[in-house]
Amino acid sequence: MEALRLTIHSALLTPLFDVPPTLRDQEVDVVVLPKLEETKERPHSPERKSPKRESMMGCLSEYANPALRELEKGA
């Protein structure tokens, strides 16, 4: 899966998003991932209301802060 990572000033995001006050007026990282589509290989079962989608688990691990990984395990 391809991803795009940009570091931009949060002021550029305010016309598009409701940027939280803690992220305003500073440089922020923006990660863009493609929207996941339903897969034909994994049809939904009768008890599920929607088809199974590709897992996003671990897709942002390359952007993680290694120093915080241990603290996040107990979160």
PyMOL commands that set and color helices and strands:
alter all, ss='L'
color gray80, all
select helices_A, chain A and resi 10-12+21-23+61-63+66-72
alter helices_A, ss='H'
color red, helices_A
select strands_A, chain A and resi 4-9+27-32
alter strands_A, ss='S'
color yellow, strands_A
deselect
rebuild
show_as cartoon
